[in-house]
Amino acid sequence: MQEFGPVPCAPGFRFERHSALESTNTRAMELGRAGETGGLWVLADVQTGGRGRRGRAWVSPKGNLFASVLLIDPGPRDRLGELPMVAAVALAEAVDRAVGSIGLARLKWPNDLLVDGGKLSGILLEAQALSGGRTGVVCGFGVNVAAHPQIEAYATTDLTALGFRVSAQVMFERLAEQFALWLGHWQRDGFDPVRDAWMKRALRLGEKIAVRMGEELIEGRFAEIDTRGQMVLVLDNGSKKTISAGDVFFGTNG
């Protein structure tokens, strides 16, 4: 099964839907390499080889949302590192609108959504240099709508388990709508509006956390995200440490 067409709630965006794909991110980037002009959502009812950050597997059962959007040259290359926060804010707003809540999901840096300590979604951004000097960026979203995997390392949840009756299609429509909105804010107004919205949902802000960077574990108080979207920790000696990439842990629940 394949479907194609415009996204009514997100003017200027189109979509293609598949009954099954190995990975919506992989398919989206393939289309970028083939000359696709961007503004294209790729959806799959099931993924057979879904992946998360750092190559981790992403469990992809039917009923959940698996969607990736291809962007071509969405902004200056030195600002593409801000897009994970754009995606996280857009998804958090989309969840609110899909379930009729306010501030349901909190944000764990850089772009995980948590509800009552359980991980609700994953966001994977990938960028690649394309022919003709273009840059392709794929933002991939996996949202636990109907089910969630049991993972030993941390708690997970889904919208159905939380008591919300939402379909993957409705979740996609709200996501497409909010992503177009927040991408536009970022492109027109810079990172400040995104940063402000992200900080309002920040999880464990002002509290002591740990961040693993390779083999190094850094502990400190989560002070803020800076104007580039990097995490700023205040260490025990009062100095500040800026972190551009790493895995955040809250006690035993990572």
C-alpha positions, 0 to 999 in steps of 0.5 A: 500500500502506498498513498501520496498527497498534500497535507491539508493541515500543513500547507506546502507539505506533502506526504507518502504513506507505506504499509511497511518500511525498514525506516522512514528516515532511510526512505526520506533521505533516499528521496533527498539524494534522488532529487526530492525538493523537500517538504515531504513527510514519509509515514509507515504503518510498521517499521522493520528496522526502525532506529533511534539515537546512536544506532539503537533499535526503535520498536515499531509496532502497528498503531504507533506513529512513525513519520519522518519529514525531509527538509532541503536547506531549511536554514544556515548549516551552523544553526542546524543543531537547533532543529532537535529542539524545534522538533521537540517543541512541535511534537509536545504541542502536537501531543497536547492538541491531539489529546486535549491537554495543556503541558502533558509532556515534559522535555528531556534534553535534547528532544525526548518527551516524557509523561509521568517519568515514562518516555513517550517518543523518540526523535532522530535528526540526520543531515547529509550533504547532497548533490548541487551543494544542497543539505538534506535534513530528515527529522524522524518521529516515533510516538508511542500511541497505542503501545510501548516497549518494555525497556530495562534501562528506563520507563516508557509509556503510550497515549492509550496507557495514559487514558487517551484515545488517539489514532496514529493518523490524528497524531500525525495531523497535529504533528504536521501542523505544529512542525510547520508552525514551529519550523516557520517560527525558527526560520523567521524569528530565530531560536529564541521563541523555540528556546523559550518554549522548550525551557517552559517544558524542561524536565529537572531544570535547576536540579542535579542530573548526570550526563554521559559523554562517551566514557565520561559521566558529568554531574551538575545542576541543569541551569538552562539550554543556551542560545545554540540549544546546548545544555549548560550544567553548573558543576559542584565547584561553581564552574559551568560546563556546556554540553553539545551531545550526551545521554542524560540520566535522572538517578536510576531512571535514564 
